[in-house]
Amino acid sequence: METFVLYFGKVILSSGVMFLYYQLSLKDKTFHHYNRFYLLFAILISLLLPLIRVNDFTIEVNNDVYRLLDKIQNFNTTKNIDNDHTYFRIIFSALGLGSLYFLGRFIYGIFRIQQLKQQFQKESFDGINFYHTNLSEAPFSYFKNLFWKNTIVLNSDIGKQILQHEMVHIEQKHSFDKIFIEVITSIFWFNPFFHIIKKEINLIHEYLADKKAVKQSDTKAFAQMLLASHFSGTQLPATSPFLSSNLKKRLKMLQKPKTKFGYARRIFALPVLFLVAFAYMVNAKNKEIKETNKEIAQAVSQIKKDTVKQEKIKEIPVSTKGYAKSDHQKKLDDLSKKINEKSKALNELKPGTKEFEKNVDELGELSSEIGKISVIVGERARIEGDKARVNGEKARIEGEKAMREGEKARIEGEKARVNAKIIEEKVRLEVAKIAGNDNLKNVYVYNTSLKTASKDLSNIHMNADFIKKDGKGNITINGVKNFKYDGDSDMKLYIDGKEVTKQEMDGLSPSKIENININKRVDNGKTTGDIRIETKK
């Protein structure tokens, strides 16, 4: 959540800086083409520049903070921040609803234009669709569509000038600019600079069209025509109407001479861009360090609140004699390699075992060694050590979580085993009751399916003098008194070596049975096998 807030803040700041330079040096100057693309690129830069991450600039972090991290990393400092998340969700929901509203209004405007195209008669010339309308908003252009007002005579001087004006909008593809800026201002409606830039781009479009539509000789006549025209005050999105509310500015621009020092004004925009980019470079790498410091500060505050007695931190002196920079780097590489090996081994161990805890402790010791060396080598090594310690802590937390999940699964399995035992006992009693025998020790319920919880469970109920099970699913029965098979088609049935159906087996009297052999096999998780009955001769 905080990441989005920071991004939106950077977008607003970037667009503000870029527009400030335009306002001071470029606004109302005669190089309209440059101003048009400067404002469009200012929007793109404002959206993309905050996403750039640069690792070349860092800030110094207090060494005491890292030593404190070594002491408190085993404390559970996780805070309940549901309230903060609730506030963020409310804010982002409001922003999202606003964006949906403005996007919906924009899409409706586009749909309205499509309706107008179906409503009025169309003529085509030179790839342009010409529509005769009685709309108060006309004349206006939309991509290669020109909506003309019937009350304006096309062959008159005014009509020709207006037509030339609208053709400039079509030729220079101003509708693409308008579509782009409408979408951006709908999504980022809370950025005031985007709305100001949108207004300026629309005005620049009119400057460009007026300049090409008017020759030097008839500028006065064109100005009089503008003043005599009536502005309706309504405008469809992504269209370029001939009349607008900026008539005064357009008239002044028609009379304005070419701007002096135009090239210098344009080239000075580059330093502004570089300064903004540099500011983000310096801040990009520092963000992660600041977040780490913030978490540490919260942990210390929580410890103080819980009145946990803090042990005195013993600083371990690190001798720098006899160590060259290459020696430190070599040792850091060796420690990093060991940490990677320990991390991989940790993933293969079962959480909660002594070996697992031993690896976690060794990983912490290796991380601590990196932290000691990083004090000498510099900020980069210190950050790597901090990351390694955090990874070790994450592994420990994940291990404890897995251990809790395993314990939960064990408890659930135990419950299932007890329930199965109860069900088995009930069935055994029921079979004994059916058999009419109060001596239950020879009553046996045999399950032929591995899926004990399945509704299609297959059972063999038997009461005999002798029942032998070999542990592999095979059973031998002698002295059969009662035998019943609630089975499926996976078990084959044989009487005296001849394959029979279940109905034929059910029809065989237990008094005629000499012995029964049950053989069960499991192939790919599926239980198969056979039941072979030998009758008395």
C-alpha positions as CSV (number, residue, x, y, z in Angstrom):
1,M,0.0,0.0,0.0
2,E,2.7,2.4,1.0
3,T,4.5,1.7,-2.3
4,F,1.5,3.0,-4.3
5,V,1.2,6.1,-2.1
6,L,4.9,6.8,-2.7
7,Y,4.5,6.2,-6.5
8,F,1.5,8.6,-6.8
9,G,3.4,11.2,-4.8
10,K,6.4,11.0,-7.1
11,V,4.1,11.2,-10.2
12,I,2.6,14.4,-8.9
13,L,6.0,15.9,-7.9
14,S,7.5,15.0,-11.3
15,S,4.6,16.4,-13.3
16,G,4.7,19.6,-11.2
17,V,8.4,20.1,-11.8
18,M,8.1,19.5,-15.5
19,F,5.1,21.8,-15.8
20,L,6.8,24.5,-13.8
21,Y,9.6,24.8,-16.4
22,Y,6.9,25.0,-19.1
23,Q,5.1,27.7,-17.2
24,L,8.2,29.8,-16.7
25,S,10.0,29.3,-20.1
26,L,7.8,27.8,-22.8
27,K,4.2,28.9,-22.2
28,D,2.6,31.1,-24.9
29,K,5.7,31.0,-27.0
30,T,5.5,30.5,-30.8
31,F,7.2,27.1,-31.1
32,H,4.0,25.2,-30.7
33,H,5.1,21.9,-32.1
34,Y,7.9,21.7,-29.5
35,N,5.5,22.6,-26.7
36,R,3.0,20.0,-27.8
37,F,5.5,17.1,-27.6
38,Y,7.2,18.5,-24.4
39,L,3.9,18.3,-22.5
40,L,3.1,14.8,-23.8
41,F,6.6,13.6,-22.9
42,A,6.3,15.3,-19.5
43,I,3.3,13.1,-18.7
44,L,5.1,10.0,-19.8
45,I,8.3,10.9,-17.8
46,S,6.2,11.6,-14.8
47,L,4.6,8.1,-15.0
48,L,7.8,6.1,-15.8
49,L,10.6,7.9,-13.9
50,P,9.3,6.9,-10.4
51,L,9.6,3.3,-11.5
52,I,13.3,3.5,-12.1
53,R,15.5,1.8,-9.5
54,V,19.2,2.8,-9.3
55,N,21.7,1.2,-7.0
56,D,24.6,3.7,-7.3
57,F,23.6,6.0,-4.4
58,T,23.2,5.1,-0.8
59,I,23.1,6.8,2.6
60,E,25.0,6.1,5.8
61,V,23.2,4.0,8.4
62,N,24.1,4.1,12.0
63,N,26.3,1.1,13.0
64,D,24.6,0.8,16.3
65,V,21.3,0.0,14.5
66,Y,22.9,-3.1,12.9
67,R,24.3,-4.3,16.2
68,L,20.9,-3.8,17.8
69,L,19.4,-5.9,14.9
70,D,21.6,-8.8,15.9
71,K,20.1,-8.8,19.4
72,I,16.5,-8.3,18.5
73,Q,16.2,-10.4,15.3
74,N,14.8,-13.3,17.3
75,F,12.0,-11.3,18.8
76,N,8.6,-11.4,17.2
77,T,7.9,-7.8,16.5
78,T,5.0,-8.2,14.2
79,K,2.4,-5.6,14.9
80,N,-1.2,-5.6,14.2
81,I,-1.6,-3.0,11.5
82,D,-5.2,-3.8,10.4
83,N,-6.3,-0.3,11.1
84,D,-3.7,1.2,8.8
85,H,-4.6,-1.3,6.1
86,T,-8.3,-0.4,6.5
87,Y,-7.5,3.3,6.0
88,F,-5.4,2.5,2.9
89,R,-8.2,0.3,1.5
90,I,-10.7,3.2,2.0
91,I,-8.5,5.7,0.3
92,F,-7.6,3.5,-2.7
93,S,-11.3,2.5,-3.0
94,A,-12.2,6.1,-3.3
95,L,-9.5,6.7,-5.9
96,G,-10.6,3.7,-7.8
97,L,-14.2,4.8,-7.9
98,G,-13.2,8.2,-9.1
99,S,-11.1,6.7,-11.9
100,L,-14.0,4.4,-12.9
101,Y,-16.4,7.4,-13.0
102,F,-14.2,9.5,-15.2
103,L,-13.3,6.6,-17.5
104,G,-17.0,5.8,-17.8
105,R,-17.8,9.4,-18.7
106,F,-15.0,9.3,-21.3
107,I,-16.2,6.0,-22.8
108,Y,-19.7,7.4,-23.0
109,G,-18.4,10.4,-24.9
110,I,-16.8,8.1,-27.5
111,F,-20.0,6.1,-27.7
112,R,-21.9,9.4,-28.3
113,I,-19.6,10.2,-31.2
114,Q,-20.3,6.8,-32.8
115,Q,-24.0,7.5,-32.5
116,L,-23.6,10.8,-34.3
117,K,-21.8,9.0,-37.1
118,Q,-24.8,6.8,-37.5
119,Q,-27.3,9.6,-37.2
120,F,-26.1,12.0,-39.9
121,Q,-25.4,11.7,-43.6
122,K,-21.8,11.0,-44.6
123,E,-19.7,12.1,-47.6
124,S,-16.1,10.9,-48.2
125,F,-13.3,12.8,-49.9
126,D,-9.6,12.3,-49.7
127,G,-10.0,9.7,-46.9
128,I,-12.0,12.2,-44.8
129,N,-15.6,11.4,-43.6
130,F,-17.7,14.6,-43.9
131,Y,-20.9,14.7,-41.9
132,H,-23.6,17.4,-42.3
133,T,-25.2,18.1,-38.9
134,N,-27.3,20.6,-37.0
135,L,-25.3,20.2,-33.8
136,S,-24.5,23.3,-31.8
137,E,-21.1,21.9,-31.0
138,A,-20.2,21.7,-34.7
139,P,-17.9,22.2,-36.5
140,F,-15.4,19.8,-34.9
141,S,-13.1,16.9,-36.0
142,Y,-12.5,13.5,-34.5
143,F,-9.6,11.5,-36.1
144,K,-10.6,11.4,-39.9
145,N,-14.2,12.5,-39.2
146,L,-15.3,16.1,-39.7
147,F,-18.7,17.1,-38.3
148,W,-19.9,20.3,-40.2
149,K,-22.7,22.6,-39.2
150,N,-25.3,23.2,-41.9
151,T,-25.7,26.9,-41.1
152,I,-22.1,27.5,-42.2
153,V,-21.7,27.9,-46.0
154,L,-18.8,25.8,-47.0
155,N,-17.8,27.8,-50.0
156,S,-17.7,31.2,-48.2
157,D,-14.5,32.8,-46.9
158,I,-15.4,31.9,-43.3
159,G,-16.3,28.4,-44.3
160,K,-13.0,27.8,-46.1
161,Q,-11.0,29.1,-43.2
162,I,-12.9,26.9,-40.7
163,L,-12.5,23.9,-43.0
164,Q,-8.7,24.6,-43.3
165,H,-8.5,24.9,-39.5
166,E,-10.2,21.5,-38.9
167,M,-8.1,19.8,-41.6
168,V,-5.0,20.8,-39.6
169,H,-6.4,18.9,-36.6
170,I,-6.9,15.9,-38.8
171,E,-3.6,16.0,-40.6
172,Q,-1.5,16.5,-37.4
173,K,-3.5,13.7,-35.6
174,H,-4.5,15.8,-32.6
175,S,-7.2,13.2,-31.7
176,F,-4.4,10.8,-30.6
177,D,-3.1,13.4,-28.1
178,K,-6.6,14.0,-26.8
179,I,-7.4,10.3,-26.3
180,F,-4.1,9.8,-24.5
181,I,-4.5,12.8,-22.1
182,E,-8.2,11.9,-21.5
183,V,-7.3,8.4,-20.4
184,I,-4.4,9.6,-18.2
185,T,-6.5,12.3,-16.5
186,S,-9.3,9.8,-15.9
187,I,-7.0,7.3,-14.1
188,F,-4.9,10.0,-12.3
189,W,-7.8,12.4,-11.8
190,F,-6.3,13.4,-8.4
191,N,-3.2,14.9,-10.1
192,P,-4.0,18.6,-10.7
193,F,-1.0,19.1,-13.0
194,F,-2.3,16.5,-15.5
195,H,-5.5,18.5,-15.8
196,I,-3.6,21.8,-16.3
197,I,-1.4,20.0,-18.9
198,K,-4.5,18.8,-20.7
199,K,-5.9,22.3,-20.9
200,E,-2.5,23.6,-22.3
201,I,-2.3,20.8,-24.9
202,N,-5.9,21.6,-26.2
203,L,-4.9,25.3,-26.5
204,I,-1.6,24.4,-28.3
205,H,-3.7,22.4,-30.8
206,E,-5.7,25.5,-31.5
207,Y,-2.6,27.6,-31.9
208,L,-1.2,25.1,-34.5
209,A,-4.5,25.0,-36.5
210,D,-5.0,28.8,-36.4
211,K,-1.4,29.4,-37.6
212,K,-1.8,27.2,-40.6
213,A,-5.4,28.2,-41.4
214,V,-4.6,32.0,-41.4
215,K,-2.3,33.7,-43.9
216,Q,-0.6,37.0,-42.9
217,S,-2.8,39.0,-45.1
218,D,-6.2,38.0,-43.7
219,T,-5.3,37.6,-40.0
220,K,-7.6,40.6,-39.1
221,A,-10.5,39.0,-41.0
222,F,-10.0,35.7,-39.2
223,A,-9.9,37.5,-35.8
224,Q,-13.2,39.3,-36.6
225,M,-14.7,36.0,-37.6
226,L,-13.7,34.4,-34.3
227,L,-15.2,37.3,-32.3
228,A,-18.4,37.1,-34.3
229,S,-18.8,33.3,-33.7
230,H,-20.8,31.9,-30.9
231,F,-19.3,29.3,-28.5
232,S,-21.8,26.8,-27.2
233,G,-19.8,25.8,-24.1
234,T,-20.1,22.0,-24.7
235,Q,-17.5,19.7,-26.1
236,L,-17.3,16.0,-26.7
237,P,-14.2,14.2,-25.5
238,A,-11.3,13.6,-27.9
239,T,-12.8,16.1,-30.4
240,S,-11.2,19.3,-31.8
241,P,-14.0,22.0,-32.0
242,F,-13.3,25.1,-34.0
243,L,-14.8,27.4,-31.3
244,S,-13.5,27.3,-27.8
245,S,-13.5,29.5,-24.7
246,N,-9.9,30.6,-25.3
247,L,-10.6,33.1,-28.0
248,K,-8.7,35.9,-26.4
249,K,-5.5,33.9,-26.1
250,R,-5.9,32.6,-29.7
251,L,-6.3,36.2,-31.0
252,K,-3.2,37.4,-29.1
253,M,-1.2,34.5,-30.4
254,L,-2.2,35.3,-34.1
255,Q,-0.6,38.8,-33.6
256,K,2.5,37.6,-31.7
257,P,5.9,37.7,-33.4
258,K,8.3,34.8,-33.4
259,T,9.8,34.1,-30.0
260,K,13.4,35.1,-29.5
261,F,16.0,32.7,-28.0
262,G,13.6,29.9,-28.8
263,Y,16.4,27.3,-29.2
264,A,17.9,28.1,-25.8
265,R,14.5,27.9,-24.1
266,R,13.9,24.5,-25.6
267,I,17.4,23.0,-24.8
268,F,17.2,24.1,-21.2
269,A,14.4,21.6,-20.6
270,L,17.0,18.8,-20.6
271,P,18.8,20.0,-17.4
272,V,15.4,20.0,-15.7
273,L,14.8,16.4,-16.7
274,F,18.3,15.4,-15.5
275,L,17.8,17.0,-12.1
276,V,14.5,15.2,-11.5
277,A,16.1,11.9,-12.6
278,F,19.1,12.5,-10.3
279,A,16.8,13.2,-7.4
280,Y,15.2,9.8,-7.9
281,M,18.6,8.1,-8.3
282,V,19.7,9.3,-4.9
283,N,16.4,8.2,-3.3
284,A,16.0,4.9,-5.0
285,K,18.5,2.8,-3.1
286,N,17.8,4.6,0.2
287,K,14.2,3.5,0.3
288,E,15.1,-0.1,1.4
289,I,17.5,1.1,4.1
290,K,15.0,3.5,5.5
291,E,12.3,0.8,5.6
292,T,14.8,-1.5,7.5
293,N,15.6,1.3,10.0
294,K,11.8,1.9,10.5
295,E,11.2,-1.7,11.3
296,I,14.1,-1.8,13.7
297,A,12.8,1.3,15.5
298,Q,9.4,-0.3,15.8
299,A,10.9,-3.4,17.2
300,V,12.9,-1.4,19.9
301,S,9.8,0.5,20.8
302,Q,7.8,-2.7,21.2
303,I,10.5,-4.2,23.4
304,K,10.4,-1.1,25.7
305,K,6.7,-1.2,25.9
306,D,6.7,-4.9,26.9
307,T,9.3,-4.0,29.6
308,V,11.7,-6.6,28.4
309,K,15.0,-6.3,30.2
310,Q,17.7,-5.6,27.6
311,E,21.0,-7.2,28.0
312,K,24.1,-5.1,27.7
313,I,25.4,-5.4,24.2
314,K,29.0,-6.5,24.1
315,E,30.9,-5.1,21.2
316,I,33.3,-7.6,19.7
317,P,36.4,-5.8,18.6
318,V,37.5,-6.6,15.1
319,S,41.1,-6.3,14.3
320,T,41.9,-4.8,11.0
321,K,45.6,-5.6,11.0
322,G,46.9,-7.9,8.3
323,Y,43.7,-7.6,6.2
324,A,43.9,-6.0,2.8
325,K,40.7,-5.1,0.9
326,S,41.1,-8.3,-1.2
327,D,41.3,-10.4,1.9
328,H,38.0,-9.0,3.2
329,Q,36.4,-9.5,-0.2
330,K,37.6,-13.1,-0.3
331,K,36.2,-13.8,3.1
332,L,32.9,-12.2,2.3
333,D,32.6,-14.4,-0.9
334,D,33.4,-17.5,1.2
335,L,30.8,-16.6,3.8
336,S,28.2,-15.8,1.2
337,K,28.8,-19.2,-0.4
338,K,28.4,-21.0,2.9
339,I,25.2,-19.1,3.6
340,N,23.8,-20.2,0.2
341,E,24.7,-23.8,1.0
342,K,23.2,-23.6,4.4
343,S,20.0,-22.0,3.0
344,K,19.6,-24.8,0.5
345,A,20.2,-27.5,3.1
346,L,17.7,-25.8,5.4
347,N,15.0,-26.2,2.8
348,E,15.6,-30.0,2.7
349,L,15.4,-30.4,6.5
350,K,12.3,-31.1,8.5
351,P,11.3,-28.1,10.7
352,G,11.6,-28.7,14.4
353,T,14.4,-31.2,14.2
354,K,17.8,-30.6,16.0
355,E,19.5,-30.5,12.6
356,F,17.1,-27.8,11.4
357,E,17.7,-25.6,14.5
358,K,21.5,-26.2,14.2
359,N,21.5,-25.0,10.6
360,V,19.4,-21.9,11.6
361,D,21.9,-21.1,14.3
362,E,24.9,-21.6,12.0
363,L,23.2,-19.4,9.4
364,G,22.8,-16.7,12.0
365,E,26.5,-17.0,13.0
366,L,27.6,-16.7,9.4
367,S,25.4,-13.7,8.9
368,S,26.9,-12.1,12.1
369,E,30.4,-12.6,10.7
370,I,29.4,-10.8,7.5
371,G,28.1,-8.0,9.6
372,K,31.4,-7.7,11.5
373,I,33.4,-7.5,8.3
374,S,31.0,-5.1,6.7
375,V,31.8,-2.5,9.4
376,I,35.3,-2.4,7.9
377,V,34.6,-2.9,4.2
378,G,31.7,-0.4,4.0
379,E,28.0,0.1,3.5
380,R,27.6,-2.4,0.7
381,A,28.8,-5.5,2.6
382,R,26.8,-4.4,5.7
383,I,23.6,-4.3,3.6
384,E,24.3,-7.8,2.3
385,G,24.8,-9.1,5.8
386,D,21.6,-7.6,6.9
387,K,19.8,-9.3,4.0
388,A,21.3,-12.6,4.9
389,R,20.2,-12.3,8.5
390,V,16.7,-11.3,7.4
391,N,16.6,-14.4,5.1
392,G,17.7,-16.6,8.0
393,E,14.9,-15.1,10.1
394,K,12.4,-15.7,7.3
395,A,13.6,-19.3,7.0
396,R,13.1,-19.8,10.8
397,I,9.6,-18.3,10.7
398,E,8.7,-20.5,7.7
399,G,10.1,-23.5,9.4
400,E,8.0,-22.8,12.6
401,K,5.0,-22.3,10.4
402,A,5.6,-25.6,8.6
403,M,6.0,-27.3,12.0
404,R,2.7,-25.9,13.2
405,E,1.0,-27.1,10.0
406,G,2.6,-30.5,10.4
407,E,1.3,-30.7,14.0
408,K,-2.1,-29.7,12.9
409,A,-2.1,-32.4,10.2
410,R,-1.0,-35.0,12.8
411,I,-3.8,-34.1,15.1
412,E,-6.3,-34.3,12.3
413,G,-4.9,-37.6,11.2
414,E,-5.2,-38.9,14.8
415,K,-8.8,-37.7,14.9
416,A,-9.5,-39.5,11.6
417,R,-7.9,-42.7,12.9
418,V,-10.0,-42.7,16.1
419,N,-13.2,-42.1,14.1
420,A,-12.3,-44.9,11.7
421,K,-11.7,-47.2,14.7
422,I,-15.1,-46.3,16.2
423,I,-16.8,-47.0,12.8
424,E,-14.9,-50.3,12.5
425,E,-16.0,-51.4,15.9
426,K,-19.6,-50.5,15.2
427,V,-19.5,-52.5,12.0
428,R,-17.8,-55.4,13.7
429,L,-20.5,-55.5,16.4
430,E,-23.2,-55.4,13.7
431,V,-21.7,-58.3,11.8
432,A,-21.4,-60.3,15.0
433,K,-25.1,-59.6,15.7
434,I,-26.0,-60.7,12.2
435,A,-24.0,-63.9,12.6
436,G,-25.8,-64.7,15.9
437,N,-22.5,-65.2,17.7
438,D,-21.8,-63.4,21.0
439,N,-18.1,-64.3,20.8
440,L,-16.6,-61.4,18.9
441,K,-13.0,-62.4,18.8
442,N,-13.4,-64.2,15.4
443,V,-15.4,-61.5,13.8
444,Y,-13.4,-59.5,11.3
445,V,-14.2,-56.5,9.0
446,Y,-11.7,-56.3,6.1
447,N,-11.4,-53.1,4.0
448,T,-10.4,-53.6,0.3
449,S,-10.0,-49.9,-0.5
450,L,-7.2,-47.5,0.5
451,K,-9.5,-44.6,0.5
452,T,-11.1,-45.2,3.9
453,A,-13.1,-42.0,3.8
454,S,-14.7,-42.8,0.4
455,K,-18.4,-43.3,0.1
456,D,-17.7,-46.3,-2.2
457,L,-15.9,-48.2,0.6
458,S,-15.6,-52.0,-0.1
459,N,-15.7,-54.3,3.0
460,I,-15.6,-58.0,3.6
461,H,-17.5,-59.2,6.8
462,M,-16.5,-62.6,8.1
463,N,-17.0,-64.8,11.2
464,A,-14.8,-67.9,11.3
465,D,-12.8,-70.2,13.6
466,F,-9.5,-69.3,12.0
467,I,-8.5,-65.9,10.3
468,K,-4.9,-65.2,9.3
469,K,-3.7,-62.0,7.8
470,D,-0.1,-61.7,6.5
471,G,0.3,-57.9,6.7
472,K,0.3,-57.5,2.9
473,G,-3.5,-57.5,2.5
474,N,-3.8,-61.3,2.0
475,I,-6.1,-63.3,4.3
476,T,-6.7,-67.0,4.8
477,I,-10.0,-68.2,6.4
478,N,-11.0,-71.6,7.7
479,G,-14.1,-72.8,9.6
480,V,-16.3,-70.1,8.0
481,K,-19.5,-69.5,9.8
482,N,-20.6,-66.3,8.1
483,F,-19.2,-64.4,5.1
484,K,-20.4,-61.3,3.3
485,Y,-18.7,-59.2,0.6
486,D,-19.9,-55.6,0.0
487,G,-17.7,-55.2,-3.0
488,D,-17.1,-53.6,-6.4
489,S,-15.9,-54.8,-9.8
490,D,-12.2,-54.5,-8.9
491,M,-12.1,-57.7,-6.9
492,K,-12.4,-60.9,-9.0
493,L,-14.4,-63.8,-7.4
494,Y,-13.6,-67.5,-7.8
495,I,-15.3,-70.7,-6.5
496,D,-13.3,-73.9,-6.9
497,G,-11.1,-72.1,-9.4
498,K,-14.0,-70.9,-11.6
499,E,-14.7,-67.2,-11.9
500,V,-18.2,-66.3,-10.7
501,T,-20.3,-63.2,-10.1
502,K,-21.1,-61.6,-6.8
503,Q,-24.6,-62.9,-6.9
504,E,-23.4,-66.5,-7.3
505,M,-21.0,-66.0,-4.4
506,D,-23.7,-64.6,-2.2
507,G,-25.9,-67.6,-3.0
508,L,-23.2,-70.0,-1.7
509,S,-24.0,-71.3,1.9
510,P,-21.2,-70.7,4.4
511,S,-21.6,-74.3,5.6
512,K,-20.3,-75.5,2.2
513,I,-17.2,-73.4,2.4
514,E,-13.9,-75.2,3.3
515,N,-11.7,-72.1,3.2
516,I,-11.3,-68.7,1.7
517,N,-8.2,-66.9,0.4
518,I,-8.2,-63.2,-0.1
519,N,-5.4,-61.6,-2.1
520,K,-5.2,-57.8,-2.5
521,R,-2.9,-55.7,-4.6
522,V,-2.5,-52.0,-5.1
523,D,-1.6,-50.7,-8.6
524,N,-1.2,-46.9,-9.0
525,G,-3.3,-46.2,-6.0
526,K,-6.1,-48.5,-7.1
527,T,-7.0,-51.6,-5.2
528,T,-7.4,-54.9,-7.1
529,G,-7.2,-58.6,-6.3
530,D,-9.3,-61.8,-6.0
531,I,-11.3,-63.8,-3.5
532,R,-10.9,-67.6,-4.0
533,I,-13.4,-70.0,-2.2
534,E,-12.8,-73.7,-1.9
535,T,-15.9,-75.8,-1.1
536,K,-16.2,-78.9,1.0
537,K,-15.9,-82.1,-1.1
